[in-house]
C-alpha cells in the first residue's frame, strides 16, 4: 500500500501535467486564431493610409504562399540592397534562408505602396535615383514591406517581426514608426504577449531605431543575455517589447532598461 505522501505526490504531478497541457492548448488556440484572421489590417483601417512628411502611401495585407513572382523578386532585391552590408560574409548563406522564409505558409505581410494620387514632387527624382530596387509588378509602386509571424517563445505567444524593409527614399519620415505601431496593435488584438525581432549588431541605425526611439529591450533569450561571453561571437541581438507581466518575466532581463 502506497504511503499518503506518495499518493499526494502522484496526484500533484497529475494536476501539474493537466495544467501544463491546458496552458499549451490555450497557447495553441491563440496562435491558431491569430492565423485564422485573413486580414489583420481590417481592424485598423485608419492606420492603413500614411500621408505625412512628403509621403503618401497605403498598406495592404499579403501572404507568403500567395506572393506573385514579381513580389518575391522585389522582396529578394530589397533585402539584398538593405541587408547585404550588415550581414557581411554571412549574407550568401542568409539570403538563401530568407528566400525560403519569405514564402512560408506562416508568413504574413504588410505591403507598402505609393498612393496613386501621390505628387511626383513629393519624392525628388534624385532620391528615386538613389533607390537601388524598382517595382516591376502590377499595381501601384511598392516601396517596402513587413514580414511577421505568430510564434511561441518561452511558452509565450508572440508576434515576431522577421523583416521590416523600406526603400531608402521613404525612410526617416515616420513610416517605420507607424508600421511598428501597427504591428504592436495587431499583436495586442491577437493576444500576443510581446512583439519580438532580430537586429544585426552592425546595423547601428536599426538598433538605435528600435532601442532608443521605440524603446525595445534586449530580450533575455538574446545571445548576449543568455551567455555574455558567447554572445560576443554572435552578430545579432533579439529585441522585445512585452505587454504583460508573464511575458516581461520570461522574455526580458530584470536589469534591462526600457
C-alpha positions in Angstrom: 0.0 0.0 0.0 1.4 3.4 -1.0 2.0 6.0 1.7 -0.1 9.1 1.8 2.9 11.2 0.9 3.5 9.2 -2.3 -0.2 9.4 -3.2 -0.2 13.2 -2.8 3.0 13.5 -4.9 1.4 11.4 -7.7 -1.8 13.4 -7.5 0.1 16.7 -7.6 2.1 15.5 -10.6 -1.1 14.6 -12.5 -2.6 18.0 -11.6 0.6 19.7 -12.8 0.5 17.8 -16.1 -3.1 18.8 -16.7 -2.3 22.4 -16.0 0.7 22.3 -18.4 -1.4 20.6 -21.1 -4.3 23.1 -20.6 -1.9 26.0 -20.9 -0.3 24.6 -24.1 -3.8 24.1 -25.6 -4.7 27.7 -24.8 -1.5 29.0 -26.4 -2.1 26.8 -29.5 -5.6 28.2 -29.8 -4.3 31.8 -29.5 -1.8 31.1 -32.4 -4.5 29.3 -34.5 -7.0 32.1 -34.0 -4.4 34.7 -35.0 -3.6 32.9 -38.2 -7.3 32.4 -39.0 -7.7 36.2 -39.5 -7.2 36.7 -43.2 -6.7 40.5 -43.0 -5.1 41.9 -39.8 -5.3 45.4 -41.3 -9.1 45.4 -41.5 -9.3 46.2 -37.8 -7.0 49.2 -38.1 -8.1 51.0 -41.3 -7.1 54.5 -40.1 -3.5 53.2 -39.9 -3.6 51.9 -43.5 -3.0 55.3 -45.1 0.0 57.5 -44.3 0.3 61.0 -45.7 2.9 62.9 -43.8 6.4 64.3 -44.3 6.2 64.3 -48.1 4.9 60.7 -48.3 1.6 59.4 -49.5 1.4 55.6 -49.1 -1.2 52.9 -48.3 -0.9 49.4 -46.8 -2.3 46.1 -47.8 -2.1 42.5 -46.5 -0.1 39.7 -48.1 0.6 36.0 -47.6 3.9 34.2 -48.1 2.4 31.3 -50.1 0.5 33.6 -52.5 3.2 36.2 -53.3 3.4 36.9 -57.0 6.7 36.1 -58.8 7.3 39.9 -59.2 6.6 40.5 -55.5 9.0 37.7 -54.5 11.7 39.1 -56.8 11.2 42.6 -55.4 11.4 41.4 -51.8 14.6 39.5 -52.6 16.1 42.5 -54.2 15.2 44.9 -51.4 16.6 42.5 -48.8 19.9 42.3 -50.7 20.2 46.1 -51.0 19.3 46.8 -47.4 21.0 43.8 -45.6 24.0 42.6 -47.5 26.4 45.0 -45.9 25.1 44.4 -42.4 25.5 40.6 -42.8 28.9 40.8 -44.4 30.4 37.5 -45.4 27.3 35.6 -43.9 25.0 37.2 -46.5 25.2 34.5 -49.1 24.0 31.8 -46.7 21.5 34.1 -45.0 20.0 35.2 -48.3 19.0 31.5 -49.1 17.4 31.3 -45.6 15.4 34.5 -46.2 14.2 33.4 -49.6 12.7 30.2 -48.0 11.3 32.2 -45.1 9.5 34.7 -47.3 7.2 32.2 -49.0 6.4 30.0 -45.9 2.7 29.4 -45.3 3.1 31.1 -41.9 4.5 34.3 -43.4 2.2 37.3 -43.1 2.9 40.6 -44.9 2.1 44.3 -44.7 2.9 45.7 -48.2 3.6 49.4 -48.5 2.5 51.0 -51.8 2.7 54.6 -53.1 -0.8 56.1 -53.3 -1.9 56.7 -57.0 -2.6 60.4 -56.3 0.9 61.0 -54.8 2.5 64.0 -56.3 5.7 63.5 -58.4 7.5 66.2 -56.5 6.8 64.6 -53.1 9.8 62.4 -53.6 12.5 64.1 -55.6 13.9 62.5 -58.7 17.4 62.5 -57.1 16.1 60.4 -54.2 14.4 58.0 -56.5 17.6 57.6 -58.5 19.3 56.6 -55.2 16.8 53.8 -54.8 18.5 50.6 -55.9 15.4 48.5 -56.3 12.5 49.0 -58.7 9.0 47.6 -58.5 8.2 45.9 -61.8 4.9 44.2 -60.9 1.3 45.1 -61.2 -0.4 47.8 -59.2 0.9 50.9 -57.5 4.6 51.1 -56.8 5.8 49.1 -53.8 8.2 50.9 -51.5 8.6 48.5 -48.6 7.1 45.6 -46.6 6.9 44.0 -43.2 7.1 40.2 -42.8 5.7 38.9 -39.5 4.5 35.6 -37.9 2.8 34.4 -34.8 5.1 32.0 -32.8 5.8 30.8 -29.3 8.8 31.8 -27.3 9.4 30.6 -23.7 5.7 29.5 -23.6 4.6 33.0 -24.6 2.7 33.7 -27.8 4.5 36.5 -29.6 4.3 38.4 -32.9 7.8 38.1 -34.4 8.8 40.6 -37.0 11.0 38.8 -39.4 11.6 41.8 -41.7 10.8 45.5 -41.9 12.4 46.8 -45.1 11.9 50.2 -46.7 13.3 51.9 -49.8 15.9 54.5 -49.0 13.8 57.4 -50.2 10.9 56.7 -47.8 13.0 56.3 -44.7 13.3 58.9 -41.9 9.8 60.2 -42.5 8.0 58.4 -39.7 6.8 55.5 -41.8 8.8 52.8 -39.9 7.5 54.0 -36.6 3.9 53.9 -38.0 4.4 50.4 -39.2 5.7 49.2 -35.8 2.8 50.9 -34.0 0.5 49.0 -36.3 2.4 45.7 -35.6 2.0 46.3 -31.8 -1.7 46.9 -32.3 -2.1 43.7 -34.3 -0.1 41.8 -31.5 -2.4 43.1 -28.7 -5.6 42.4 -30.7 -4.4 38.8 -31.2 -3.5 38.3 -27.5 0.3 38.1 -28.1 2.4 38.7 -25.0 5.1 40.5 -26.9 6.5 41.8 -30.2 10.0 40.4 -30.9 12.5 40.9 -33.7 16.2 40.3 -34.5 18.6 43.1 -35.4 22.1 42.8 -36.7 24.7 44.5 -34.4 26.3 46.1 -37.5 23.0 47.7 -38.4 23.5 50.6 -36.0 20.7 52.8 -37.4 18.2 49.9 -36.9 19.4 49.2 -33.4 19.0 52.8 -32.4 15.6 53.0 -34.0 14.3 50.0 -32.0 16.2 50.6 -28.8 16.1 54.3 -28.4 13.1 55.5 -30.5 10.7 52.6 -29.9 12.1 51.6 -26.5 12.5 47.8 -27.3 14.6 45.9 -24.7 17.3 43.3 -25.4 15.5 40.0 -24.6 16.6 37.5 -22.0 16.8 34.9 -24.8 19.2 37.1 -26.9 22.7 35.5 -27.0 24.3 38.4 -25.1 21.9 37.9 -22.2 22.0 34.1 -22.2 25.8 33.9 -22.1 27.6 37.3 -22.4 30.9 35.7 -23.4 29.5 33.6 -26.1 27.2 36.4 -27.1 30.2 38.4 -28.2 30.7 36.0 -31.1 27.1 36.5 -32.3 26.4 39.2 -34.8 22.8 39.9 -33.7 20.5 40.8 -30.8 17.0 39.7 -30.1 14.8 42.6 -29.0 11.3 42.6 -27.5 8.5 44.8 -26.2 6.2 42.9 -23.8 2.6 43.7 -22.9 2.0 41.7 -19.7 3.8 40.6 -16.6 4.3 37.0 -17.5 5.9 37.9 -20.9 8.1 40.5 -19.2 9.3 38.0 -16.6 10.2 35.4 -19.2 11.4 37.5 -22.2 13.1 40.4 -20.5 16.0 40.6 -18.1 15.4 42.2 -14.7 18.2 44.7 -15.4 17.1 45.7 -18.8 16.5 49.4 -19.2 13.5 50.3 -21.4 
